[in-house]
Amino acid sequence: MGLAVLWGLVEVGVQEVPAAGIGFITANTLHYLLGRSWIFRGTERGKTSGYAYFLINAGIGLAITMVLYAAILEFTSIHYLVARIIVSLFAGAIVFVLNAVLNFKRV
């Protein structure tokens, strides 16, 4: 989902780094909804407070994503979509652990 948003925005002229941020936020909102209903079903935290914690964790992930993504684009010749996939693996793992431990309290 995030890659599709990134690609679509770049195709209409948005710079890669801001487009990656918009794609990240879009994908993470969907991730919260799916994660809460499928992966962490039965969590005791309310939906609103859970989403707030999720957004804090996503903000950390977004910061990691944007810094690494900008660095890869600046210092390598890697295609912007490949760079985003590489960054996703790293940032996604960190955000998943943060949510599992701090938000949903399930490891």
Rosetta blueprint (number, residue, H / E / L):
1 M L
2 G H
3 L H
4 A H
5 V H
6 L H
7 W H
8 G H
9 L H
10 V H
11 E H
12 V L
13 G L
14 V L
15 Q L
16 E H
17 V H
18 P H
19 A H
20 A H
21 G H
22 I H
23 G H
24 F H
25 I H
26 T H
27 A H
28 N H
29 T H
30 L H
31 H H
32 Y H
33 L H
34 L H
35 G H
36 R H
37 S H
38 W H
39 I H
40 F L
41 R L
42 G L
43 T L
44 E L
45 R L
46 G L
47 K H
48 T H
49 S H
50 G H
51 Y H
52 A H
53 Y H
54 F H
55 L H
56 I H
57 N H
58 A H
59 G H
60 I H
61 G H
62 L H
63 A H
64 I H
65 T H
66 M H
67 V H
68 L H
69 Y H
70 A H
71 A H
72 I H
73 L H
74 E H
75 F H
76 T L
77 S L
78 I L
79 H L
80 Y H
81 L H
82 V H
83 A H
84 R H
85 I H
86 I H
87 V H
88 S H
89 L H
90 F H
91 A H
92 G H
93 A H
94 I H
95 V H
96 F H
97 V H
98 L H
99 N H
100 A H
101 V H
102 L H
103 N H
104 F L
105 K L
106 R L
107 V L
